[in-house]
């Protein structure tokens, strides 16, 4: 027997069928809404998140300033207190345009001489902070974060749709049990 195009396993809930139950129609709507929410919702949340991250990373360039600082004290050698990127922490001191003297710590190459000038990045309060990300790094980070949020949103929507369908399935099984119990008691016994 040849299959008709309208015999798709995905569309049977939408066609007329005397065996179709109300729960089948509800399940069809749940599947449709789940897919629509997953596609549209994940794209929107991903774009909004990527934009928010990009704006936050762009704001770093306006809130952070490079400052010339001077190394103070002994800079550790390569064999002591080494960090994961090959640089070591050392004390620095700098003066702001208003004449205030600040001090902090930054990473430098091991064995750098004391009184060497280095560039540190400071925030609006004058505290040492990390250098802002380059435009390429910021673009990658915002796109990656948006992708992760979009994926998480889609997973959450599909999970919710699956839970709703599982509830419908439990309800259908209970209804079938009740129907079988009624059929069995009409004949004078219980099936086991």
KAUR-V490665 format. One record per residue. N is the residue number from 1. RES is the residue in three letters. SS is DSSP state (H for helix, E for strand, - for the rest). Layout:
n=N res=RES ss=SS
n=N res=RES ss=SS
This chain:
n=1 res=UNK ss=-
n=2 res=UNK ss=-
n=3 res=UNK ss=-
n=4 res=UNK ss=-
n=5 res=UNK ss=H
n=6 res=UNK ss=H
n=7 res=UNK ss=H
n=8 res=UNK ss=-
n=9 res=UNK ss=-
n=10 res=UNK ss=-
n=11 res=UNK ss=-
n=12 res=UNK ss=H
n=13 res=UNK ss=H
n=14 res=UNK ss=H
n=15 res=UNK ss=-
n=16 res=UNK ss=-
n=17 res=UNK ss=-
n=18 res=UNK ss=-
n=19 res=UNK ss=-
n=20 res=UNK ss=-
n=21 res=UNK ss=-
n=22 res=UNK ss=H
n=23 res=UNK ss=H
n=24 res=UNK ss=H
n=25 res=UNK ss=H
n=26 res=UNK ss=H
n=27 res=UNK ss=H
n=28 res=UNK ss=H
n=29 res=UNK ss=H
n=30 res=UNK ss=H
n=31 res=UNK ss=H
n=32 res=UNK ss=H
n=33 res=UNK ss=H
n=34 res=UNK ss=H
n=35 res=UNK ss=H
n=36 res=UNK ss=H
n=37 res=UNK ss=H
n=38 res=UNK ss=H
n=39 res=UNK ss=H
n=40 res=UNK ss=H
n=41 res=UNK ss=H
n=42 res=UNK ss=H
n=43 res=UNK ss=H
n=44 res=UNK ss=H
n=45 res=UNK ss=H
n=46 res=UNK ss=H
n=47 res=UNK ss=H
n=48 res=UNK ss=H
n=49 res=UNK ss=H
n=50 res=UNK ss=H
n=51 res=UNK ss=H
n=52 res=UNK ss=H
n=53 res=UNK ss=H
n=54 res=UNK ss=H
n=55 res=UNK ss=H
n=56 res=UNK ss=H
n=57 res=UNK ss=H
n=58 res=UNK ss=H
n=59 res=UNK ss=H
n=60 res=UNK ss=H
n=61 res=UNK ss=H
n=62 res=UNK ss=H
n=63 res=UNK ss=H
n=64 res=UNK ss=-
n=65 res=UNK ss=E
n=66 res=UNK ss=E
n=67 res=UNK ss=E
n=68 res=UNK ss=E
n=69 res=UNK ss=E
n=70 res=UNK ss=E
n=71 res=UNK ss=E
n=72 res=UNK ss=E
n=73 res=UNK ss=-
n=74 res=UNK ss=-
n=75 res=UNK ss=-
n=76 res=UNK ss=-
n=77 res=UNK ss=-
n=78 res=UNK ss=-
n=79 res=UNK ss=-
n=80 res=UNK ss=-
n=81 res=UNK ss=-
n=82 res=UNK ss=-
n=83 res=UNK ss=-
n=84 res=UNK ss=-
n=85 res=UNK ss=-
n=86 res=UNK ss=-
n=87 res=UNK ss=E
n=88 res=UNK ss=E
n=89 res=UNK ss=E
n=90 res=UNK ss=E
n=91 res=UNK ss=E
n=92 res=UNK ss=E
n=93 res=UNK ss=E
n=94 res=UNK ss=E
n=95 res=UNK ss=E
n=96 res=UNK ss=-
n=97 res=UNK ss=-
n=98 res=UNK ss=-
n=99 res=UNK ss=-
n=100 res=UNK ss=-
n=101 res=UNK ss=E
n=102 res=UNK ss=E
n=103 res=UNK ss=E
n=104 res=UNK ss=E
n=105 res=UNK ss=E
n=106 res=UNK ss=E
n=107 res=UNK ss=E
n=108 res=UNK ss=E
n=109 res=UNK ss=E
n=110 res=UNK ss=-
n=111 res=UNK ss=-
n=112 res=UNK ss=-
n=113 res=UNK ss=-
n=114 res=UNK ss=-
n=115 res=UNK ss=-
n=116 res=UNK ss=-
n=117 res=UNK ss=E
n=118 res=UNK ss=E
n=119 res=UNK ss=E
n=120 res=UNK ss=E
n=121 res=UNK ss=E
n=122 res=UNK ss=E
n=123 res=UNK ss=-
n=124 res=UNK ss=-
n=125 res=UNK ss=-
n=126 res=UNK ss=-
n=127 res=UNK ss=-
n=128 res=UNK ss=E
n=129 res=UNK ss=E
n=130 res=UNK ss=-
n=131 res=UNK ss=-
n=132 res=UNK ss=-
n=133 res=UNK ss=-
n=134 res=UNK ss=-
n=135 res=UNK ss=H
n=136 res=UNK ss=H
n=137 res=UNK ss=H
n=138 res=UNK ss=H
n=139 res=UNK ss=H
n=140 res=UNK ss=H
n=141 res=UNK ss=H
n=142 res=UNK ss=H
n=143 res=UNK ss=H
n=144 res=UNK ss=H
n=145 res=UNK ss=H
n=146 res=UNK ss=H
n=147 res=UNK ss=H
n=148 res=UNK ss=H
n=149 res=UNK ss=H
n=150 res=UNK ss=H
n=151 res=UNK ss=H
n=152 res=UNK ss=H
n=153 res=UNK ss=H
n=154 res=UNK ss=H
n=155 res=UNK ss=H
n=156 res=UNK ss=H
n=157 res=UNK ss=H
n=158 res=UNK ss=H
n=159 res=UNK ss=H
n=160 res=UNK ss=H
n=161 res=UNK ss=H
n=162 res=UNK ss=H
n=163 res=UNK ss=H
n=164 res=UNK ss=H
n=165 res=UNK ss=H
n=166 res=UNK ss=H
n=167 res=UNK ss=H
n=168 res=UNK ss=H
n=169 res=UNK ss=H
n=170 res=UNK ss=H
n=171 res=UNK ss=H
n=172 res=UNK ss=H
n=173 res=UNK ss=H
n=174 res=UNK ss=H
n=175 res=UNK ss=H
n=176 res=UNK ss=H
n=177 res=UNK ss=H
n=178 res=UNK ss=H
n=179 res=UNK ss=H
n=180 res=UNK ss=H
n=181 res=UNK ss=H
n=182 res=UNK ss=H
n=183 res=UNK ss=H
n=184 res=UNK ss=H
n=185 res=UNK ss=H
n=186 res=UNK ss=H
n=187 res=UNK ss=-
n=188 res=UNK ss=-
n=189 res=UNK ss=-
n=190 res=UNK ss=-
n=191 res=UNK ss=-
n=192 res=UNK ss=-
